[in-house]
Amino acid sequence: MLIVLEKIGWGMLALTGFVGGIIGLALPVIPQVPFFLLALFALSKLSPRFHRWLTSRHWYQRMVVPVLEKFHAKRQPKNRVRTVEAKQD
């Protein structure tokens, strides 16, 4: 039951993003790119088949993968020197 609700949620989010993108195309004040990116993200969460199709595209490999690699490289934990306070009696 929880899986069905999760799929419905991702589907509604994808539909909302797509509709927002279409409205953004019609109205120049509203940006359409974030809405279409939201729709792609939600669809890839909804369907593993769509995710495989999306990640196998040449333009995805050329434009998105380098950005994701840079993002993940910055997110790795840095080696920090731990200082131990000397115990004073």
Steps between C-alpha positions, in 0.01 A plus 500: 500500500783738586671432166180586314469829689864580428448438127188715501694778673786489248249489216312804629827687547604414144165614365519823700849569370396432142194726525712771662749472215225531240363806678855639508524458124179698452578774754844660472497609866504143636820297444436164336836324544470428876153356447617270220799390709262423786286294264804305373620435856160381616454279193840341554403425860166362386625269225833312496451443126474875438807556720703253291381664178582849628849414624589321177442809282808662348407854607450380860848345503652813350325771703363358824754241612794747534285730713394210723862385537607849609212516746583163655871587519419809705264308728758245618609546859828680540777365713504720802762499765350422834647679792501347839496738788760435760343408825609744768490380860 
